[in-house]
């Protein structure tokens, strides 16, 4: 499965005129243009499901991975992709034994994880998120993916979270406690890790990308140091048997998450050293500080945006 950022770079390298022109806010793409650029067929999108524990599933489709809790209290999901595929998501939930979606937790505000709010909110689904994520959804803004920008429109009232938290909260649902935690700004300034305690499982949203290099939304308060801290704090509350659901890519374990943290730290340290040597952004990118990780997290083209955001994050932190 390819991440959004990888797809952006792949299309750019193929010479997409639409993405190449997206350097200014007035040229930011809308969802239809993104779908065209990425080769998304929203009408025929296929939603696949995987059972990861009794009563806990993961749906894969267009956008971020969706965790689904099904039980005597109803259906709770984590993230909800796009409204254009909501009928397919609902059909997939019905197929695994669920009904109406009672709760939707957004791990952050980005369109590929939260835009489905626009379909679920009017149907009566209760939406939950970090307070900063709600503020960003309410305000809207540009999601700067380095080589392309998406103009995320403000969400209407019915699509906004009605329950928010700052540090943590609990939801008691389907005979288990679901813990929502924010350890720090990381991918954005409003990330949530969702901990299914009864299943020993966590959904990390885009703080953990298991499909390639991550995207750090520096413009939304994200930072490389925050991302490292968030991952380490999640590891601290996990066991070697914890099921780890990433924002993108296959379901995995804490060993994989640990290797991801090693990559983040190594690249961070390399970029920080070059910044201390007064290297420019162009010089840092040209030095290929991710080269030995590209085999596992590549392609190399996708590392360009990651290095750009790491550099920008560290410059902002030092200013």
N, C-alpha and C positions, 0 to 999 in steps of 0.2 A: 504494500500500500504506500502510495507516495503522499508526502505531506503537501500542504498548500505552498509552502515556501519552495520546496523542490520543484513543484510544477511550474512556479513562476520563473525560476531560473532556466528550466528546460525550455520553456516557450521563448524566453528572451533570447537564449542562445540560438534558437531556430529562426530568429529575426522577426518576431511578432511586432508589427507596427503599433498595435494597440497598447501593448505593455510598454514599449519603448517610449511612447508619448506620455506615459503616466507619471512623469517627474514632477508635475505641478498639481496642486490641490484641485484646480479647476478641471484637470484632466483625470481625476481619480475615477476608477472604474466603479460601475454599479454591479449588482449581482448577475445580471444577464450577460454583461461583458466578461465578468470573471468566468462564468460558466462556459462561454464560448472560448475564451483563452485557454482554459484548463482542459477542455474537451469533456466537460460534464454534460451528460444527457439526463437532465432532471426528470424527464417524462419516463424514461426506461431504467432509472437507477435501481440497482439491486441491493436490498437490505439483507445482510446475512446475520445470523445469530449464533452465539456460542454460549453454552451453559458452563459456568465456571464454578458453581456450587449449587446446592439445593435452594431454589428460589431466587438465584442471582444469575443474570445473563448479561452478555455484552452484545450490542448491535453494531455492525460495521456498515457504513454506507458512504454518503457524500458528506464530508465534514468530520467533526470529532466523534470519537467512540462514545456510545451511549450505554451506561450501566442501567440495568432494569431489575428492580426488586419486585417480586410478585408473591403475594401471600394473602392471609385472611383479612388484612386491612386494606388491600387494594394494590395499586401500582404506583411505584415511585421510580422516577428516572433521573439520571445525572447527565445533563446536557441534552440538546434536542435538535441539533443540526439545522435544517432549513425548512421553512414552511412549505416550499414546493414539493418536499418529499414526505410531509407529515402523514399523508394517507398511507404511504408505504411503511412508515415506522409503526403506525397504529396497527396495520395489518400484521406486521411481524410480531408485535406484542400479543396480538390476539392468537397467533399461531402457537406461541409458547405458553398460552394459558392465561393471559392477562386480559383486562378489560379497559375501561376508561382510565386515563392517566390522572391520578389524583394529585401528585406532587412532581414538580420538576425543579431540580437543583442545577443552577448554572455554575460551572467551575470558574468562569470569568465572562467578560462581556463580548468577546469576539463573535462575529457573525456565524462562523461555521460551528459554533457551540451553543449559541443562544438565540439565533434568529427564529428558530422554531417557536419561541415564546409568542410570536405574532399569530401563530395558529392555535396554540394551546391556551393562552390567556383568555381569549373570548369564549372558550369552551368550558371555563371554570376551573382549570388546573391551577393549583396554588404554586406560585413560583418563589423560590428561595435563592439568595445569593449573598455574597459579601456586600457591605454597604457601598464600597467604592465601585464595585461592578455595577450596582444599580445606578449610581450617579452617572457612570459612563454611558450606560444604556439610555438613560433619560436625556443626556446631552447629545449623544452621537459624536461622530468625529472621524478623522482620518486614521485608518489603520495602515501604518507605513511599513510595508514589507521590503523596503530598500529599493528594489527595482520596480515596484508597482505599489499603488496606493488604492485602498478601497474606502469609499465614502459611506460609512455606516450611518444610516439615518437614525434620528432619535426615535425610540420606541414609544408608542402610545401608552397611556395609563394602563390599559388592560393587559399589556405585554410586559409590564415591569414587575420585578419581585415585590411581593407584599410582606415577606418576612426577610429581614436582613440581620447581619451580625457584624461585629468588628474583629474579635479574637477567636471566638468559638461558640458553638451551640449544639444542642442535641435534638434529634428527632426520634421518637420512640414509635416504631412502625414495623409491622410484620414480625412481631415477637423478637425484636432486636433493637439495639441502640445504634443509630447512625450518627456519627460524630462529624461535625464540620469544623475544620480548623484552618486558620490563616497564620502561618509562621512568620511571614515577612512579605514584602513586595518581591516578586520573582519574575514570572513571565509578564505580569502586569502589576498594578498596585492593588488588585482585588481578587487574588487567586484563592481558591478553596480546594483543599484535599478532603475528599469524602471517605470516611472510614466506616466500613460495614463491619462492626465488631463481631457480630454473630458468625460471620463468614471469614473473618481474618482476611479482609480484602480492602484495598484502597483504590480510589479513582483520583488521579493526580491532575487531570486536565493537561494543559499544554506546558506545565512546569516540567513534565517528563514526556519527551517525544521518543517513541521507540521505533520510529520510521526514518530517522536521519538526524541531521543537526537541528537544534531548536531555533525558534524565533523568539528573540527577546524584544518585547514592545517597549523600548526605551521611552517613547513619547507618552506612554501610558503608565510610567512609573516603574517599569521593569528594570532589572539589573542583573548582571552576571553573578555578583556576590550574593544577591538575594535569592537567585535561582539555586545556587549551590547550598545556601543555608536551608532553604525550603526542602530540598531533596534530603539533606542530611538529617533534618528534624523528622522527616517522614521515616527514614531508615531507623532512627532512634526509637520510634514507637512501633516498629514492625518486628517480625520474627523471620527466620529463614524460610518459613512456610507461607508467609503472607502472599496473597495473590495481588499482583500489581497491574492495574489497568491504566495504561497511558492515554494521553490525549489523542494520539495517533499511533498506529502500528499494533502488533499483536500483544495480547495479554501475556504477562511475563512474571518475573519474580524479583526478589530483592538483590540477588546477585547481578542481574542485568542492570538494575537501577544503580548499584554500586559502581559498575564499570562506566556508566553514563556520568556519574559524579566525577570519577577519575578524569574522564575526557574534559569535562567542564573546567576542572581545576587546572589541568595541564595547559589548556589553551589560554585560560585566564592569566596564568603566570607568565606564559611566553609573551602574550600581548602586553602585559604590564611592564615587563622588562624592556621591551622595545619602546614603549611610551617613555620610560625613564631615560632612554637613550635619545629622546627627542625625534623618534621616527614618525613620519607622517602616516596618515591612514593608508595612502597608496603604497608606501614602503612596507607597512605591516602586512597588508593583503598580499603583496608580491613575495613576501618571505614565506608564505604558505605555512602558517603555524599549526594547521590541522593536518598536514600531509600524512603523518603516520596513522591518522584516524580515518582517513577518507575511505579506506576499504570497508570499514564497518558502518560509518555514518554518512558516507558520500551520497551522490557524486561530488567530485571536487567543486563543481559549479555551485552547489548548494552551500558549500562552506563559505563562499564569498560574503553572503548576507550575514551569516553567523559571526564571522570575524569583524565585519563592519559594526554590528550591534555590540559586540564585546568591547571593541575599541571605544565606541561612543559612550557606552555605559561607564567605562573606567575613567574616561576624560571628564564626564559629568560628575562622577563621585569625587574626583580630585579638585574640582573647581570650587 
